[in-house]
């Protein structure tokens, strides 16, 4: 494993956020570096129209984070509207103008669930057409997730831009929160940059010009579309290079923002990865914490303990590249599905290797699913090629997964969990010393932590059930209340926490450590 270089300059926040944004590219089915290119174009356009330095700064950060909450509605998308392929649905919707049915029918509808069997595809399309409130629900979830991330990493002002990311210049956006110049200038600039980059990269400059002209005065600010079209060549210059990483870093307005709380950035992105499925809420943070505790029992050096916890926080970033339908499938995966699922660890490592500051944890995170004797993935390493520190995360990840409900099985009780881990040792897959350390931790009653929360005990019960996807009717049945009472509780919870969606609620509970007692 690579040790951090003590002589290296302090990492820039743009490096961490830029690398992690590659996960959102994968989650939306975009070409790599889509978010980086959007940020570059947004900064150039803001400078072209002589926007102030604060607007340029917001264009950079909100541009690269435009899709940070893209998987916040993935559970609902996969289950209801996409026949399991939430990635394909978001990719299809990206080409359609928001709140424009003609554009939706032309660009998105032919792509929805196109790899699913015909009956499932027809059902998904029917549900999508019959759910006029779905765009607003998706927008609320994505805005909640974006705001949560911006707050967690301390990006002042970005939260307000992300909160209106789906609004339109003519005021006909899904949430209808603002229109025209009521919308922040940075949000209007990013809207133009996003559409321009997507169409220019995917369909060519002629298609881009036509689409910008069609949307001018409707979704897009005509006062920004006109100068963009007049200077399109210079605004898009260099973006077809094999990588625009250095151009992206150079686009950050000075002074560059340093990483003040690197752990907070990684933890926040880990929560974004986890919120896509109701079965993985809090998983990454639990894995990181358990790995650190086990490493301490094994007397690993302090720097390795820190790396274990950080690698655990982001070890499942690559999961965003796999449709939620596979993660939430109640039955056995087919060989093809299993192979696709197993690509996520390699995707995680690839993402983390982009930023030099993340190199020390990239290999650790990518090795989470390795098993002794080459029985794991993605490298299928033999025991002698797996360092001692790299044997900790696989055990922590397995233990936390066993201690959680999954779509194909209930949560394992303590004795069954212990037997399962020891069986893995017997089969030569997991390290006995590490398993013993993990079992020593999970075998003890967890101390009850005193946490402050604006929610009452009853509200917290409701919140936890809603976070994992329970409906008002199901909450009512479980807590002996009517569905209407459950809904009333939920509205009060949303108001107290300042969120508008299940995803926003789940992210808040994760961030505050309130998912469990």
Buried (B, 14 or more C-beta within 10 A) or exposed (E): BEEBEEEEEEBBBBBBBBBBBBBBBBBBBBEBBBBBBBBBBBBBBBBBBEBEEEBBBBBBBBBBBBBBBBBBBBBBBBBBBBBBBBBBBBBBBBBBBBBBEEBBEEBBBEBBBEEBEEEBBEBBBEBBBEEEEBBBBBBBBBBBBBBBBBBBBEBEBBBBBBBBBBBBBBBBBBBEBBBEEEBBBBBBBBBBBBBBBBBBBBEEBEEBBEBBBBBBBBBBBBBBBBBBBEBBEEBBBEBEEEEBBEBBBEBBBEEEBEBEEBEBBBBBBBBBBBBBBBBBBBBBBBBBBBBBBBBBBBEBEEEBBBBBBBBBBBBBBBBBBBBBBBBBBEEEBEEEBEEBBBBBBBBBBBBBBBBBBBBBBBBBBBBBBBBBEBBBBBBEBEBEEBEEBBBBBBBBBBBBBBBBEBEEEEEBEEEEBBEEBBEBBEEEBBBBBBBBBBBEBBEEEEEEEEEEBEBEEEBBBBBBBBBBBBEBEBBBBEBEBEBEBBBBBBEBBBEBBEBBBBBBBBBBBBBBEBBEE
